[in-house]
Amino acid sequence: MKRILVVMSICAALAFGVSAAMAADGAALYKSCVGCHGADGSKQAMGVGHAVKGQKADELFKKLKGYADGSYGGEKKAVMTNLVKRYSDEEMKAMADYMSKL
């Protein structure tokens, strides 16, 4: 019984370490956004919409999801849709969290 607990503990520790290492890095992902939104998130991309700076993470995530599925955005949403649809929900959450702290 003691041996099983030791093995299970080791497996749990390894699983946690792998998932932590695989966690999306919002700052690294945001680097692909800097050209339009600016390093500090204060630029109005293509002269329309709102700057990402100052927005809350949950709102930014909803917008990213909306761009990804085509349900959000104005006349120039195709640019964002093509960029964002390649990201997983985890990556979009990481980006939203990072952007909310700019």
C-alpha positions in Angstrom: 0.0 0.0 0.0 2.8 2.4 0.9 4.5 1.7 -2.4 1.3 2.5 -4.3 1.0 5.9 -2.6 4.7 6.7 -3.4 4.1 5.8 -7.0 0.9 7.8 -7.2 2.6 10.8 -5.5 5.4 10.8 -8.1 3.0 10.5 -11.0 1.0 13.4 -9.6 4.1 15.5 -9.2 5.2 14.8 -12.7 1.8 15.5 -14.2 1.7 18.9 -12.4 5.2 19.8 -13.6 4.3 18.9 -17.2 1.1 20.9 -17.2 2.8 23.9 -15.6 5.6 23.8 -18.2 3.0 23.6 -21.0 1.0 26.5 -19.7 0.5 29.2 -22.3 2.7 32.2 -21.9 0.6 35.3 -22.6 3.5 37.7 -22.9 5.2 35.5 -25.5 1.9 35.1 -27.4 1.2 38.8 -27.3 4.4 39.5 -29.2 2.5 38.7 -32.4 0.0 41.5 -31.5 2.5 44.3 -30.9 2.6 45.4 -34.6 -1.1 46.5 -34.5 -1.8 47.0 -30.8 1.6 48.3 -29.5 3.9 47.0 -26.9 1.8 48.6 -24.1 -1.6 47.8 -25.7 -2.4 51.5 -26.2 -2.6 51.6 -30.0 -5.9 51.5 -31.8 -5.4 48.7 -34.3 -5.9 49.9 -37.9 -7.4 53.1 -36.5 -10.7 51.4 -35.3 -12.0 49.9 -32.2 -10.6 50.2 -28.7 -7.1 49.8 -27.4 -6.6 46.6 -25.4 -4.9 48.5 -22.6 -7.2 49.0 -19.6 -9.7 46.2 -20.5 -10.5 43.3 -18.1 -9.3 39.8 -18.8 -12.8 38.3 -19.1 -13.9 40.9 -21.6 -10.7 40.5 -23.7 -11.2 36.7 -23.7 -14.8 37.0 -24.8 -13.7 39.3 -27.7 -10.9 36.9 -28.7 -13.3 34.0 -28.7 -15.8 36.1 -30.7 -13.1 36.9 -33.3 -12.1 33.2 -33.5 -15.7 32.1 -34.2 -16.6 35.1 -36.3 -19.3 36.4 -33.9 -17.5 39.6 -32.9 -15.9 42.5 -34.7 -16.5 45.1 -37.2 -15.8 45.4 -40.9 -12.1 44.6 -40.5 -12.7 41.6 -38.2 -11.2 39.2 -40.9 -7.7 40.2 -39.9 -8.3 39.3 -36.2 -10.3 36.2 -37.1 -7.5 34.8 -39.2 -5.0 35.5 -36.5 -6.9 34.4 -33.4 -8.5 31.2 -34.7 -5.2 29.4 -34.5 -5.1 29.8 -30.7 -6.5 27.4 -28.1 -8.8 28.6 -25.4 -5.9 28.3 -22.9 -3.7 30.5 -25.1 -6.5 33.1 -25.6 -7.0 33.2 -21.8 -3.3 33.6 -21.2 -3.2 36.5 -23.8 -6.3 38.1 -22.2 -4.8 37.9 -18.8 -1.5 39.4 -20.0 -3.2 42.2 -21.9 -5.4 43.1 -18.9 -2.2 43.9 -17.0 -0.7 46.2 -19.6 
